[in-house]
Amino acid sequence: MTMRFFSDNAAPVCDAVMAALAKANHADDAYDGDALSTGLNHLFSELFEKEVEALWVTTGTAANALALAAICPSHNAIVCHRDAHIQNDECGAPEFFTAGAKLLLAEGEGAKLSPTTVNALLDATRTDVHMTQPAALSITQASEYGCVYTADEVAALGALCRERGLRFHMDGARFANAVVHLGCRPADISWRAGVDVLSFGFVKNGGLSAEALIFFDPALAVATRYRRKRSGHLMSKGRYQAAQLVAMVEDDLWLKNAAAANDGAARLGQAAASRLLHPVEANEVFLRLSAAEAKALRDQGFLFHDWGIGEARFVVSWNQPEAEIAALAEAFTRL
């Protein structure tokens, strides 16, 4: 039997999203003029306890790239972690959408940035015309190693951005998992902590083909609407994208799905014990595995990603069967 722990991107679409798509399958206005799309601002303003502009897009890469284009001119730079998704996994989309903005790479344990590491990079950047000047900071919540920024940690970076004149972007591909782990309100780790724009991930959490761009400064959304069209991400039947977002937010489905994934990962983390490379704070588990141990797990039917030499990543999806989680936890204890 094949048991998939290689990516939550491959997980099924949850039933509520499928039902919402069927319900939206009727004639309405085109592009983003339908009732569902025009209601997103109100929906997300209530969720974040602040007036926001909310736009649907089709992929996380598009969300990140459009967000960064809104806050960083082409002649400036974006500070991010060396292992950030926008650096290693988006095929240059941020540079493409910003028309050439440079990524400046900082360090940090668990793929998290801190004011210390960011300030060190900024202080090393001369202010003369020969060096690209930073205009934005981008962090990933949860990080590429499944580590969650606390509200205080985000706020410290937000304060740094205000002090240094940077705009603040959050890649929230697993924002739901972070909110569940912290038990906080969505506002606490976004605009209240200084974030200007959030790429709010839904596809990994049970969605089909829709992510949300949340602008806490609504003025930033104006030009983004044109960029979304120009880049080919304005779907002609946008109500199907909006329907997915509405279905996930209503009745807190986005939190319930994330909680199920987090709980499964926590159990795997307990079983992995001293093999863990990073704390398990979302739905990803990173651990040390020899080549022989990795082969043994694959021979038992477990699919996962190798993550460097002697390392592996396991991702628990929102609907991961209980039997598969139990089987993998038992396999970990037998290693």
SVG drawing of the C-alpha trace seen along z (x, -y; Angstrom):
<svg xmlns="http://www.w3.org/2000/svg" viewBox="-27 -57 56 60">
<polyline fill="none" stroke="black" stroke-width="0.4" points="0.0,0.0 1.3,-3.5 1.1,-6.1 1.9,-9.6 3.7,-12.0 5.7,-13.8 3.5,-17.0 0.3,-18.5 0.0,-19.9 -1.0,-16.5 -3.8,-16.0 -7.4,-15.8 -9.8,-18.7 -12.1,-18.8 -15.8,-18.0 -17.0,-21.5 -14.9,-23.1 -16.2,-20.6 -19.8,-21.4 -19.1,-25.1 -17.9,-24.8 -21.0,-22.9 -23.1,-25.6 -21.3,-28.3 -21.9,-26.5 -24.5,-29.0 -24.4,-32.1 -23.1,-35.3 -20.9,-38.2 -17.5,-37.5 -13.9,-37.9 -14.1,-39.3 -17.5,-41.0 -19.5,-38.1 -21.2,-38.1 -18.7,-35.8 -15.7,-37.7 -17.1,-41.1 -17.9,-39.7 -14.3,-38.7 -13.3,-42.1 -16.1,-41.8 -15.4,-38.2 -11.7,-38.7 -12.2,-42.1 -14.2,-40.3 -11.7,-37.5 -8.8,-39.9 -10.8,-42.5 -9.6,-45.3 -10.7,-46.7 -8.7,-44.8 -8.6,-44.3 -8.7,-40.6 -8.0,-39.2 -8.1,-35.6 -5.2,-34.2 -4.6,-30.7 -1.2,-29.7 1.0,-30.5 3.7,-31.6 1.4,-34.1 0.3,-35.4 3.9,-35.9 5.1,-37.5 2.2,-39.8 2.5,-40.8 6.2,-41.6 5.6,-43.6 3.1,-45.7 5.7,-46.7 9.1,-46.6 10.1,-48.7 12.2,-47.1 15.5,-48.9 15.2,-47.8 15.7,-44.6 13.7,-42.1 15.3,-40.6 14.4,-37.0 15.9,-33.8 18.4,-31.9 16.0,-28.9 12.9,-30.9 10.4,-29.6 10.6,-32.8 14.4,-32.1 14.5,-28.4 11.2,-27.2 9.5,-29.9 11.7,-29.9 12.5,-33.6 8.8,-34.7 9.4,-37.4 12.2,-38.9 10.0,-38.5 6.9,-40.1 8.8,-43.0 10.6,-43.6 14.0,-42.8 14.1,-43.5 16.9,-41.6 16.6,-39.1 19.0,-39.6 19.6,-36.4 19.8,-36.4 20.5,-33.5 18.5,-32.2 17.9,-28.9 14.9,-26.9 14.6,-29.1 13.4,-31.9 14.7,-35.5 15.3,-37.7 16.0,-41.4 19.6,-40.5 20.2,-38.7 18.2,-41.2 19.9,-44.2 23.3,-42.6 22.5,-42.3 21.1,-45.8 24.0,-47.3 26.4,-45.6 24.6,-47.2 26.1,-50.5 23.7,-53.3 25.5,-54.5 24.0,-54.2 26.2,-51.2 24.3,-48.9 20.7,-47.7 18.7,-49.2 16.3,-47.0 12.7,-48.0 10.9,-45.0 11.2,-42.1 9.5,-38.7 9.1,-35.9 7.4,-32.5 4.8,-31.4 5.3,-28.6 8.9,-28.5 10.4,-26.2 11.4,-23.9 8.0,-24.0 9.0,-26.4 6.4,-29.0 7.0,-32.7 5.4,-33.8 3.4,-37.0 6.3,-38.7 8.8,-37.5 6.7,-38.8 6.1,-42.1 9.9,-42.5 10.4,-42.2 7.5,-44.6 9.1,-47.1 12.4,-46.7 10.6,-47.3 9.1,-50.5 12.4,-51.7 14.3,-50.9 11.6,-52.0 10.8,-48.5 7.5,-47.1 6.6,-43.7 5.3,-40.6 4.3,-37.3 4.3,-34.1 1.5,-32.3 1.4,-29.1 0.8,-27.4 -0.6,-30.4 -3.5,-28.2 -1.1,-25.8 0.7,-28.6 -2.5,-30.1 -3.6,-26.7 -0.2,-26.1 -0.1,-29.5 -3.8,-29.5 -3.9,-33.2 -6.1,-35.4 -5.1,-35.8 -4.6,-39.5 -2.1,-38.9 0.5,-37.5 -0.3,-39.7 -1.3,-43.4 -1.1,-43.9 2.5,-42.7 3.2,-45.1 2.6,-42.9 1.5,-44.9 0.5,-42.1 -0.2,-38.4 -0.2,-35.5 -2.9,-33.4 -2.5,-29.7 -5.5,-27.5 -4.5,-24.8 -2.3,-22.9 -5.1,-23.0 -7.9,-21.4 -8.4,-23.9 -8.4,-23.2 -7.0,-26.2 -7.3,-29.3 -5.1,-31.4 -5.9,-34.8 -3.9,-38.0 -4.7,-40.0 -3.7,-43.7 -3.8,-45.3 -3.1,-48.6 -5.9,-48.6 -4.1,-51.2 -1.6,-48.5 -4.3,-46.5 -5.0,-49.1 -2.1,-48.4 -2.2,-44.7 -5.5,-44.3 -3.9,-45.4 -0.8,-43.2 -3.1,-40.2 -4.8,-40.7 -1.5,-41.4 0.1,-38.3 -2.7,-36.0 -4.1,-35.3 -7.5,-37.0 -9.8,-34.0 -12.8,-34.7 -15.0,-32.7 -13.5,-34.0 -16.5,-32.9 -15.0,-29.4 -11.9,-30.8 -13.9,-32.9 -16.2,-30.0 -13.3,-28.0 -12.1,-30.7 -15.5,-31.3 -16.0,-27.6 -12.7,-27.4 -13.3,-30.4 -16.9,-29.7 -17.4,-27.6 -13.6,-27.8 -12.9,-24.9 -9.4,-26.3 -8.6,-26.0 -10.1,-22.5 -8.2,-21.2 -4.9,-22.7 -5.5,-21.3 -5.9,-17.8 -2.7,-18.1 -0.8,-19.6 -2.0,-16.9 -0.8,-14.1 2.6,-15.8 3.0,-16.2 2.5,-12.5 5.1,-11.7 7.5,-14.1 7.0,-12.3 7.8,-9.0 10.9,-10.4 12.2,-11.7 16.0,-12.5 16.0,-12.2 14.2,-15.5 16.1,-18.3 13.6,-21.0 10.7,-21.4 7.4,-20.2 5.2,-23.3 3.1,-22.9 2.4,-19.9 6.0,-19.1 8.5,-16.7 12.2,-16.9 14.5,-14.1 17.8,-12.4 17.7,-9.2 20.5,-7.1 20.1,-5.9 19.4,-2.4 16.7,-3.7 15.1,-5.8 15.0,-2.7 13.5,-0.6 10.7,-3.2 10.0,-3.3 9.9,0.4 7.1,0.3 5.2,-2.0 5.9,-5.4 6.5,-8.2 8.5,-11.3 11.1,-13.8 14.9,-13.4 16.0,-16.8 19.7,-17.0 22.2,-14.2 20.9,-12.1 17.8,-14.1 14.1,-13.7 10.9,-15.6 7.4,-14.2 4.3,-16.3 1.0,-15.4 -2.1,-16.4 -5.4,-17.8 -7.1,-14.4 -4.2,-12.0 -5.7,-8.7 -5.3,-7.8 -4.0,-4.4 -1.2,-5.9 -0.1,-8.2 -0.1,-5.3 1.9,-3.1 4.5,-5.7 4.9,-6.5 5.4,-2.9 7.9,-2.6 9.9,-5.6 10.1,-3.8 11.5,-0.7 14.3,-2.5"/>
</svg>
